[in-house]
């Protein structure tokens, strides 16, 4: 912060505004993700969402928008964040591997036609990758929220790659995308 606190703040705001502005290139991927979610909900399926650290918090936030409400008063939608049950997380990590904490839950909670949303700013989180692989094997639809490098090919039906290598900028954009998807689902199902 060589130029002082004010310069740092202005720089952070400018960088965030630039990255947010570049999200317009992701409109097709966001639309495709919204369609996957709408189709799943219309056919009686659910969304499950997962990630580590800040992405775990984002997963919980996005699930809450669908179970509770986003902008409309409406019935609750089935959405599970796979990060909230510490007994399951610690048991699977202890008895199997931390790499399996999400994949194992998908096996227990999901069926073909459900949507798995994996969040990883780097695209390298092994437990998220394993869960997306398992979801594909189970016939689930998959969405990847990641940064500019993305997930390995074939893991996600749709990848939303925030055009940045900065973890905090990617996380900020993931919440924006989560809010947009929540709005697409709500308006598509209840307007």
Secondary structure, DSSP 8 states (H G I E B T S, - for coil): -TT-HHHHHHHHHHHHHHHHHHGGGGHHHHHHHHHHHHHHHHTT--EEEE-STHHHHHHHHHHHHHHS-SSS------EEETTS-HHHHHHHHHHT-GGGHHHHHHHHH--TT-EEEEEESSS--HHHHHHHHHHHHTT-EEEEEE-TT---TTS-SEEEE-S-S-HHHHHHHHHHHHHHHHHHHHHHHH-
